[in-house]
Amino acid sequence: MKRILFICFLLGSMAANAQEQPGFLTDNAVSPIKNQQQTGTCWCFSTTSLLESQYLKDHKKQDIDISEMFTVRNTYLDKGRNYILRQGHAQFSEGGLGHDVIHTISRYGAVPESAYTGLTGGAKFFNHSKMAPRLQNYLDSILKLKKPLPDWEPGFNAILDEYMGKAPATFDYNGKQYNPKSFAAEVLHFNADDYVGFTSFTHHPYNQNFIVEVPDNFSNGSYYNVPLNELIQISKEALKKGYTIMWDADVSNRGFAFKNGYALAPKDEEAIKATPFNPDVAEKEVSPEYRQKLYEELITQDDHLMHITGLAKDKSGKEYFVVKNSWGEQAGPFKGYVYVSEPYFAVNTITIVIPKSALPKSWLKKHPDVTTTL
């Protein structure tokens, strides 16, 4: 997510051009917009938002607020272990994928935002630009020592404490004491097996899992590979049934016009620069082969994760995915949301994570291997 750090910070403070907002076709339960600020933690904000939406759908409550930074902190520990065991030949950065949140909460539990903000020393703004390099430098210094290596985790955790504050062992929530694991089990009713991941690429067989080859997949998460039209259909049907989707995509290509509130795949790329901005432009017909070509040429890359919360349609009849971003409400003309066309989704999607209950039982019976993803 190295590129997106700059994009998030810049666009989060941009003044937005006025645009007409499409009307909702589905308006699913969702928690308020947050701001990842100067961190590469969109993977955590987007997937945490997915979990919050699923909680709201299941329990009809509007007060859940899960700490992203508790999950980020614990994921750093897993990154550190991976980096040490691979002797420094592994990705160590601020980035990650949606399955990392699922894995981390399953292993360490979760806490409410009220119990752990991840800010320390009176700070009101997330900034991990110095923390991540310092953690990696510390691990590199450990690897330079003679074997056997010392217990490096206390020093690693001390750096996390300095930048993020100590994580709570226990805390009170709604008048009851919890620890992270009991909160995840008793309040969130979290079960990692409730979530599945999908992708669509032609260099691996369909209807099988494979480890998606992007740099931030440090934990080697596998996703179930389906044809492109099926990926789109799964996503739309889930949204129509009231579920939401974690979306991993490329947002650095020209069609991502966030300052205008849209993401499009226009046939004429210059159309995206038109003044006034017009979202009703002719868009590309996207084939699996075209999508694969851009991926293998490193044009379509994994550089931002967001949360798809619904479907919308504008006055011309054009449909969009409604996407919740994590750059704050002030970003873009639609209070932090962006409207993504189906062609843009088809070209730029890397992976998605959805609740397994969103999938038809008949589909699951035909694809039993999907239960092993993530």
Secondary structure, DSSP 8 states (H G I E B T S, - for coil): -HHHHHHHHHHTT---------EEEEE-------B--BSS-HHHHHHHHHHHHHHHHHH--S---B-HHHHHHHHHHHHHHHHHHTTT-S--SS---HHHHHHHHHHH---BTTT--S--TT--S-B-TTHHHHHHHHHHHHHTS-SS----HHHHHHHHHHHH----SSEEETTEEE-HHHIIIIIS---GGGEEEEE--TTS-TTEEEE---TT-TT--EEEE--HHHHHHHHHHHHHTT--EEEEE---STTEEGGGTEE--BSSGGGGG-SS--S---B----HHHHHHHHHTTSS---EEEEEEEEEE-TTS-EEEEEE-SB-TTSTTBTTEEEEEHHHHHHHEEEEEEEGGGS-HHHHHH-GGGGG--
